[in-house]
Structure formats: C-alpha cells, structure tokens
Amino acid sequence: MPAVRKPTARSMMASTRITYVKRKAKETAGPSSARKNGLARDDTLNSSNRDESLTSIARKCYLARMKIRTLIPLVLVLAAACPPASAQFKAWVMAELPDTPEGLAVDSNGNIYTTLLHMGEIVTLKDDGTYEHVAWVPSKEESGKGDLIGLDFDKAGNIYVAYKAHSKYDREDFVNPLHPACRDATVTRSGVYKIDAKARKVSPLATRADGWPFCYPDDVAIDSSGNVYMTDLTYSGIWKISADGKKVDMWSAHPLLNWSAKPYSGFPLGVNDLALDKQEKNIYAVTDGDPLIVKLPIKEDGTAAEPVALPYGFSAFDGIELDAKGNIYVSEILLNQIWVLSPDGSQRILIANRMNAPLDNNTSLVLKGDVLCTANLGFTHAKPQDADRTVVCMKGFPVPQ
C-alpha cells in the first residue's frame, strides 16, 4: 500500500471545484455507485440480474433528467447523462492494484500494461486479475518521489513513460496560472524514460537534467520512426523528442492546447493526453482548462499543422483512444464518464458512467479488440487508499455508424 502523502496539486484540485461537482451530481442524479446498481466490484452483470439492472438504470436516468430541468450549469446536465441501456453491455474489474493506476498501453501481443501513479511502478495485467512487476521509474529508491503517468510502446517493444518529479510547489501548482513548480530548479528528474524490451533496464530519454524545460510530462505517443510525442500539462504544449533523445522540440503550443484567461473548468491546465492515428497523419489530444478534443494534422515535413477543435460541451478530460475506424474515445475524469465520437465529432455516444460501470475518476483508455479498458485514478479521494485502485474493462457498447 502506498504511504499517505501530503496534498498534491491533484488533491488540491479535487478538494475545491471537484468536490462541488461530485456533490451536486449526486444530489441531481441520486445514488449512482456501480455497487448500488448491482455491479459487483470484481464481476460483470450476470444474466439473471441484467434486465432488472437496466430497468433500474433507465428509471434513475429519467428521474435525473426530471430533476435537472430547472438547473442551468452545463456540468450538472452532463452529470446526469445516461448511457444507452443494452443487454449486450458488460463492465468488469480487470485488476485490483496496490496503488491508483494512471497510464495504459497494449503491447504487440495484446498484453495490457499500466503505471502506478504514486509508487512509480509499471506492471502488466493478467486475464485472471493478477499483475506482474515490470519496472520502477526512475528507480525503486525514488518510489513515491514523483508521479508516473502515460506510457506507450515503440515497434520494438520498448516502453516509454512520462514522469513528473515532485516539487515543493505542487500543492498550488494546479490552481496557480504561473505554475511555480515549472520553475523549480531543484526538480531534475521530470521527463520521458525508456524501458528496454528485453533487459527491462530503465534509462532517461530526455529530462530536465538534460536542460529541457519540461513542466508536467503527462502522456506519450510513439510513431513508427521512434519519435516521442509528449504532452506537457502546465507548459502547455506537445513536445517532439527524437528516438535517441538528442533532439527535443516544442512541436505545438497552439492556443487550443492552452487555457484561456478564465478557463471554463476553473483550472489553468492545458493539453493532457494524446493519441496518434494509425496512418500517422494526425494527433488527437484532449485538454483540461477549456476542455476540448483537438485534432492536429502532421505536415509532410513532420511539423504541426493548424489544429482543429472538435465539438464542445465536455468537462475536463484525462484519456483518449482511437479505434481502427477513427472513432474517438475520451474519458471525462470529473464526471466519471466515457464517450465515443465519430471521426469528425458530429456524433457522440455516452458509453459508460457510474450507472453502468464501476468508474472512479477514469483516465487513460486502451482498446484490446472489442474490449475498452480504463484506469481508475480515483484522485478526488483524500487518500490513494480510499480510491478503488482498479482497471475496468467493458464491451458491447454502441459506436457511431
């Protein structure tokens, strides 16, 4: 079990606006815990209670909608959104973990890997619910001294992961638009680390120790040439790092990836997660301050073209995934919701929330065939020990046609 930690930027964020959102959503929609709707923590709805549970979900959705008719704030309307009732839909806990998971990635053999945020450990998940140790990042001795976040694989099977070392300014960093932790010269370990596919040796690819001005490394995506695209939540922008780590460029710091003077979510945060499409023609990214899904075309010379914002109307994001048809899956972390959008964003469908799945501040998303999995970060809890600390998977959900 991870030790009880001092409040961080994430927990401070949770203790302000998020507490209000969760309380109002609960008042609006009534009890919405997966356990209260017949979903066990570590099992799916079985055939004997599935119809009854779907009826219960539909009733709760109806009551929620009736209650919010006189409420104005968009976030409360979103909190009462309801996933389509489907007898084919299943959601289950794939793994219970010793710490809250954050990043998710699937290797070429279909194995799912996750990062344990506070412990700084990467593990691989087994179908029977167990997990195996892969690596400590940056090292076992530094466990608890930073946050281990997004990860991805290159074509050789090497793992790349984003790491944010702790700063004495973390407590205020998520609410202060000047982001003092970004200017903390004592922080040198933040950056991207590489884990060798065979030896599992951990080595820094590019970090602040090398002189790169990374602020909050959050997620990574690797192209076929080994280039690493890394989101920086508080800088804010997307960095492009060469395969050998010797060339580092700010690939895009477009205003769409940053926060406005009065961010809609109330927090001065920028681009969070990203995904590279199969053709490596576009990067899709999600933002937090002014929640957006942003499409960034990649020019022939590898530079970023002018980005395009897809439909508005969401709360803060913390996860994105693409399927083979280009459909876009996103996690709304504050409202415990997962949506799927058509490639152009013209259609969007709510896949899951707490009414039909055991979600607890869902973040990263990965697809394994027709199964979608998410990491329950649970960061609105006062202590990591109070969170579910699970990876949840689901199937049988609708997609845009």
GUVODREN-793324 format. One line per field, with one value per residue (C-alpha): residue number from 1; residue in one letter; x, y, z. Coordinates in steps of 0.2 Angstrom, whole numbers, always signed. Each point is the difference from the previous one (the first is absolute). Last residue first. Layout:
num = (NUM ...);
residu = (A ...);
east = (X ...);
north = (Y ...);
up = (Z ...);
END
This chain:
num = (401 400 399 398 397 396 395 394 393 392 391 390 389 388 387 386 385 384 383 382 381 380 379 378 377 376 375 374 373 372 371 370 369 368 367 366 365 364 363 362 361 360 359 358 357 356 355 354 353 352 351 350 349 348 347 346 345 344 343 342 341 340 339 338 337 336 335 334 333 332 331 330 329 328 327 326 325 324 323 322 321 320 319 318 317 316 315 314 313 312 311 310 309 308 307 306 305 304 303 302 301 300 299 298 297 296 295 294 293 292 291 290 289 288 287 286 285 284 283 282 281 280 279 278 277 276 275 274 273 272 271 270 269 268 267 266 265 264 263 262 261 260 259 258 257 256 255 254 253 252 251 250 249 248 247 246 245 244 243 242 241 240 239 238 237 236 235 234 233 232 231 230 229 228 227 226 225 224 223 222 221 220 219 218 217 216 215 214 213 212 211 210 209 208 207 206 205 204 203 202 201 200 199 198 197 196 195 194 193 192 191 190 189 188 187 186 185 184 183 182 181 180 179 178 177 176 175 174 173 172 171 170 169 168 167 166 165 164 163 162 161 160 159 158 157 156 155 154 153 152 151 150 149 148 147 146 145 144 143 142 141 140 139 138 137 136 135 134 133 132 131 130 129 128 127 126 125 124 123 122 121 120 119 118 117 116 115 114 113 112 111 110 109 108 107 106 105 104 103 102 101 100 99 98 97 96 95 94 93 92 91 90 89 88 87 86 85 84 83 82 81 80 79 78 77 76 75 74 73 72 71 70 69 68 67 66 65 64 63 62 61 60 59 58 57 56 55 54 53 52 51 50 49 48 47 46 45 44 43 42 41 40 39 38 37 36 35 34 33 32 31 30 29 28 27 26 25 24 23 22 21 20 19 18 17 16 15 14 13 12 11 10 9 8 7 6 5 4 3 2 1);
residu = (Q P V P F G K M C V V T R D A D Q P K A H T F G L N A T C L V D G K L V L S T N N D L P A N M R N A I L I R Q S G D P S L V W I Q N L L I E S V Y I N G K A D L E I G D F A S F G Y P L A V P E A A T G D E K I P L K V I L P D G D T V A Y I N K E Q K D L A L D N V G L P F G S Y P K A S W N L L P H A S W M D V K K G D A S I K W I G S Y T L D T M Y V N G S S D I A V D D P Y C F P W G D A R T A L P S V K R A K A D I K Y V G S R T V T A D R C A P H L P N V F D E R D Y K S H A K Y A V Y I N G A K D F D L G I L D G K G S E E K S P V W A V H E Y T G D D K L T V I E G M H L L T T Y I N G N S D V A L G E P T D P L E A M V W A K F Q A S A P P C A A A L V L V L P I L T R I K M R A L Y C K R A I S T L S E D R N S S N L T D D R A L G N K R A S S P G A T E K A K R K V Y T I R T S A M M S R A T P K R V A P M);
east = (-112 +6 +4 -11 +7 +1 +17 +7 +16 +5 +17 +0 +6 -17 +5 +1 +18 +5 -5 -12 -10 -2 +15 -9 +12 -11 +9 -11 -3 -9 -3 -4 +18 +10 -3 +8 -6 +9 -10 -15 -4 -7 -11 -9 -11 -18 -7 +18 +2 +2 -1 -7 -2 +6 -3 +6 +18 +8 +7 -16 +0 +0 -3 +6 -7 +6 -5 +16 +11 -9 +8 +1 -3 +2 -6 +14 -7 +15 -4 +7 +4 -1 +2 -1 -13 -7 -19 -8 -11 +10 +1 +17 +14 +11 +19 +10 +14 +14 +17 +5 +6 -16 -11 -8 -18 -5 -18 -5 -13 -4 -2 +5 +12 +1 +5 -1 +11 -1 +15 -2 +9 +8 -11 -5 -5 +11 -8 +2 -3 +0 +1 -2 -4 -4 -15 -18 -7 -5 +17 +0 +16 -1 +9 +12 -1 -12 +13 +13 +15 +5 +15 +11 +16 +12 +14 +13 -13 +6 -17 -3 -11 -15 -8 -19 -5 -4 +12 -12 -7 +15 -5 +14 +2 +15 +8 +4 -2 -16 -8 +0 -13 +3 -10 +2 +16 -3 +13 +13 +13 +14 +17 +5 -4 -18 -2 +2 +2 +4 +5 -9 +6 -14 +14 -11 -12 +12 -10 +2 -4 -8 +2 +0 +16 +8 -11 +11 -2 -18 -7 -13 -5 -5 -14 -4 -18 -1 -14 +9 +17 -6 +4 +14 +11 +13 +2 -3 +7 -11 +3 -6 +3 +8 -1 +11 -9 +9 -14 +0 -11 -10 -1 -10 +3 +13 -2 +15 +10 -10 +12 +17 +10 -10 +7 -6 -11 -2 -2 -11 -8 -14 -19 -14 -18 -1 +2 +17 +6 +17 +8 +10 +5 +2 -9 -11 -7 +0 +3 -10 +4 -12 +6 -7 +16 +5 -1 -15 +1 -7 +5 -8 -2 -3 +11 +0 -11 -16 -1 -13 -15 -15 -12 -12 -11 -10 -17 +1 -6 +8 +11 -8 +5 -4 +17 +0 -15 +9 +15 -10 -6 -18 -11 -19 -1 +13 -12 -10 +16 +6 -17 +1 +18 -4 -15 +11 +14 -13 -7 +17 +4 -16 +5 +18 -5 -1 +12 +15 +6 +18 +12 +13 -8 -17 -12 -18 -4 +6 +17 +2 -3 -13 -11 -11 +2 -1 +6 +15 +4 +0 +12 +12 +0 +3 +14 +8 +1 +11 +6 +4 +11 +9 +2 +7 +12 +6 -6 +13 +1 -6 +11 -3 -7);
north = (+22 +7 -13 -10 -9 -19 +0 +6 +1 +7 +2 +3 +10 +2 +16 +1 -5 +14 +12 +15 -8 +11 -9 -16 -4 -14 -6 -4 -15 -2 -18 -2 -5 +7 +18 +12 +15 +11 +8 -5 +10 -16 -10 -16 -1 +2 +15 +6 +5 -9 +1 +17 +2 +14 +4 +15 -2 -2 -17 -5 +2 -12 +5 -6 +8 +2 +18 +7 -11 +2 -14 +0 -12 +6 -10 -1 -17 -10 +7 +16 +3 +15 +3 +13 +13 +14 +4 -2 +12 +3 -9 -3 +14 +0 +3 +9 -11 -7 -4 -17 +6 -7 +9 -8 +4 +5 -5 +8 -7 +14 +4 +18 -3 -18 -5 -15 -5 -8 -1 -2 -7 -15 -12 -9 +16 +6 +3 +14 +3 +16 +17 +15 +4 +17 -7 +7 -13 +14 +8 +19 +7 -15 -16 -8 -13 +10 +15 -10 -6 -13 -10 +8 -9 -12 -8 -11 -12 -14 -3 +18 +10 +10 +11 +4 +15 +9 +3 -7 -16 -4 -14 -10 -6 -12 -4 -18 +0 -10 +14 -1 +9 +7 +7 +12 +8 +15 +14 -5 +13 -11 +3 -19 -1 +6 -17 -9 -18 -5 -19 -14 -18 -12 -12 -5 +14 +14 +13 +17 +16 +16 +16 +6 -5 +17 +10 +11 +14 +2 +11 -12 -3 +19 -3 +18 -4 -5 -14 -15 +5 +5 -16 -5 +15 -11 -10 -18 -8 -2 -16 -4 -18 -8 -19 -10 -13 +2 +10 +13 -2 +12 +8 +14 +4 -4 +14 +4 -3 -15 -13 +8 -15 -11 +10 +12 -8 -18 -14 -15 -7 -12 +1 -12 +2 -17 +9 +6 +18 +7 +11 +16 +8 +18 -3 +15 -2 -19 -1 -13 -14 -10 -15 -1 -8 +16 +9 +9 +16 +8 +15 +5 -14 +3 -10 -18 -6 -9 -7 -2 +7 -3 +8 -8 +7 -13 +3 +18 +16 +15 +10 +14 +18 +6 +7 +9 +10 +4 +6 +11 +11 +5 -11 +0 -15 -9 -9 -8 -5 -9 -9 -6 -6 -9 -9 -5 -7 -10 -8 -4 -8 -11 -5 -4 -10 -18 +2 +5 +18 +0 -4 +7 +15 -7 +9 +0 +18 +5 -8 +10 +16 +11 +5 +15 +9 +18 -1 -11 +11 +15 -9 -6 +18 +8 -12 +3 +19 +0 -16 -9 +14 +0 -19 +1 +14 -11 -2 -8 -19 -15 -15 -11 -17);
up = (-188 +17 +13 +12 +15 +1 +9 +17 +10 +16 +7 +19 +15 +7 +9 +19 +1 -12 +14 +0 -15 -15 -8 -4 -14 -7 -15 -15 -11 -17 -6 -19 -4 +14 +1 +12 +10 +13 +14 +9 +16 +9 -12 +5 -16 -4 +10 +4 -17 -17 -19 -2 -19 -11 -18 -10 +7 -17 +4 +9 +19 +14 +18 +17 +16 +18 +2 +5 -11 -17 -10 -19 -14 -18 -15 -13 -8 +8 +17 +8 +19 +11 +19 +13 -5 +10 -4 -17 -10 -16 -16 -9 +1 -16 +1 -13 -6 +11 -7 -7 -17 -8 +12 +15 +3 +18 +5 +17 +12 +11 +19 +3 +15 -3 -18 -11 -15 -17 -10 -19 -15 +8 -10 +16 +9 +14 +17 +13 +18 +11 -10 +11 +18 +8 +10 +1 -12 -13 +1 +4 -9 -12 +2 -12 -13 -11 +2 -10 +9 -13 -4 +14 -6 +8 -10 +9 +8 -12 -7 -2 +11 -5 +14 +0 +9 +17 +10 +13 -8 -10 -13 -8 -18 -1 -16 -3 -19 +1 +12 +19 +10 +18 +14 +15 +1 +12 -2 -13 -3 -8 +8 +1 +18 -5 -9 -17 -3 +18 +3 +7 -4 -4 -7 -15 -4 +7 +10 -6 +11 -5 +11 +18 +9 +3 +12 +11 -13 +4 -14 -6 +18 +1 -12 -4 -3 +18 +3 -5 +7 +17 +10 -13 +6 +10 -16 -4 -16 -15 -10 -18 -6 -15 -1 -13 -10 -16 -8 +13 +16 +10 +17 +9 +19 +13 +14 +10 +16 +6 -7 -2 +7 -12 -15 -13 -2 +8 -13 -6 +15 -3 +2 +5 -6 -9 -17 +6 +1 -2 +12 +0 +17 +5 +17 -1 -18 -2 -19 -11 -12 -10 -10 -18 -7 -9 +17 +7 +10 +15 +11 +17 +12 +19 +11 +7 -15 -3 -18 -14 +9 -11 -12 -12 -13 -11 +10 -5 +8 -8 +11 +10 +3 +17 +3 -17 +5 +16 -9 -11 +14 -2 +11 -2 -11 +11 +11 -14 -9 +16 +2 -18 +2 +17 -9 -14 +11 +11 -16 -6 +17 -1 -17 +6 +16 -6 -15 +11 +1 +0 +14 +12 +8 -2 -11 +7 -1 +17 -3 -16 +11 -7 +15 -5 -17 +6 +18 -6 -14 +12 +12 -14 -7 +16 +5 -17 +2 +16 +8 -16 -7 +16 -1 -18 +5 +14 +18 +11 -2 +9 -4 -15 +4);
END
